Amino acid sequence: MTSLSKFSFMAILLSLGVLQGCSKTDQQTTEEKPLRPVRTLVVGAVENANWREFPGTVDAAQKAELGFRVTGKLHSLNVNEGQIVKEGEVLAKLDDTDFLIQLKSRQADYQQAHDDFLRGKSLIGKGVISQSDFSKLQAQDIAAQAALESAQRNLEYTELKAPFGGRIAKRYVENYEEVSAMQPIYALQDISSLLVKVDIPESLMITAQEGTDPEVQALFSSIPGESFPLKLKEVSSRADEATRLFNVTFSMPANPKYNILPGMSVTVRGRPPQAKAQDGAIFVPPQVVQEDGDGRYVWTVSHEGDSTGVVNRRAVTTGAIQNNGIQILSGLEEGDEVVTAGMSKMHSGLQVRLTTEGSK
């Protein structure tokens, strides 16, 4: 091999070595170039938006403390606690012996007074008695009749009857006791319809819209997985001076499947009627939405691996900003992944390293 050929061969080898070294250096530079880290969020549709919960108490729609209207000795107690009674049913009776004697006496007095009145009426026409004497006979007849009617009512009052159908919630006395007029004998509750009472803060009263019917439910810890619809009945117009809370009463139909009784604790869950329209809506943190001359947009992510992806710009239409973020009316769907942090100088097609926050 000539000297020139040897020189050319060595030059080629050196050139290949340099090129290979440069290729390796470029490859290492590419491999070592760090990806921009971004934080992302998987978009989810809102379910049951804007619910608020408050502790409450169940009460009877109608209730009464029942007692006799006259004083006497108990003769019989006909019903026990927890028993269902009908309207007009006799619940208890007093010993009526003295009341019967009183009635007979008043009947005799009235008969005598009425006979005297009838005789006087015939005599005054003949001029036998004066008008003054006749007026006295007439007054005595009226008084005797009133006394008789009072005795009849008192005898009727020896029976304690249910003013409405319901359940006996409590019995306060034992049989054969002496009881006074209007002393409580039974507590009666009508549980065919129930009331749910709850106290709510004045901040919600201020934002409540008059004429709207909020969506409200009753929840019981002993009945998991079920809710019971409530209907607004009345709202107090003045807050409690100590707590600054307003008392709100809802009606709830009795449920034959469950023995829900007055005095039970309940959780009242409610939201304004306009909140239901947001069920299924998509919300994102406000900083996710960017804006330029072409309108509002977000950066979405397409995964290329477990921790890397490519970002792309996507136009969106937005709604109102609320507590849970800004509503996306169009442009995003449930399951889309958006960039929430690291958006500076971003462009479509940029490869990024992902840190996922979760779902919204």
QUIFEN-V482207 format. One record per helix or strand of 3 or more residues. SS is the DSSP state (a for helix, b for strand). FROM is the first residue (numbers start at 1). TO is the last residue. If there is no record, write none. Layout:
ss=SS from=FROM to=TO
ss=SS from=FROM to=TO
This chain:
ss=a from=3 to=32
ss=b from=36 to=42
ss=b from=52 to=66
ss=b from=72 to=77
ss=b from=90 to=94
ss=a from=97 to=124
ss=a from=131 to=156
ss=b from=159 to=161
ss=b from=166 to=171
ss=b from=186 to=201
ss=a from=202 to=207
ss=b from=215 to=219
ss=b from=228 to=235
ss=b from=245 to=253
ss=b from=265 to=271
ss=a from=273 to=278
ss=b from=282 to=284
ss=a from=286 to=288
ss=b from=290 to=292
ss=b from=295 to=303
ss=b from=308 to=315
ss=b from=317 to=322
ss=b from=325 to=330
ss=b from=337 to=341
ss=b from=351 to=359
